[in-house]
Amino acid sequence: MEDLSHDSVNRFLLRERYEPKDLFDEVKLHINLVGGTLSADDTVIDKPHSDPKLTELIAYIYSGRHHRIVKGIQLITLYYTDLSDKSVPVNYRPT
């Protein structure tokens, strides 16, 4: 899985329209699910000049950085690393 990039995972998800469970079913064959670490991070990408009515991913989201609701894209990143240092990055954009 060394040749698996986060961009290729994103393109795969956008192209195929699979559900998160479908991706997990593919990945679980290549990693050890016992004793690993799952890291999560949520980020708001500010898009103050975008129109939420015209852009699908733009929404009003609470930003911890600004301590208020802002226009932007919410991005949730999950990164799993098993005990043998094999890792799988996955980005998720709630709609």
Number of C-alpha atoms within 10 A of each C-alpha: 10 7 6 11 12 13 12 11 16 14 11 13 18 10 9 8 10 11 9 11 9 11 14 11 10 10 14 11 9 12 19 16 13 8 10 16 14 13 11 13 10 15 15 19 15 18 15 12 8 13 13 16 9 8 9 10 14 21 22 17 16 15 18 12 8 9 8 10 12 19 20 23 21 22 16 15 15 15 14 17 18 16 13 10 12 14 20 21 18 19 18 14 12 10 9
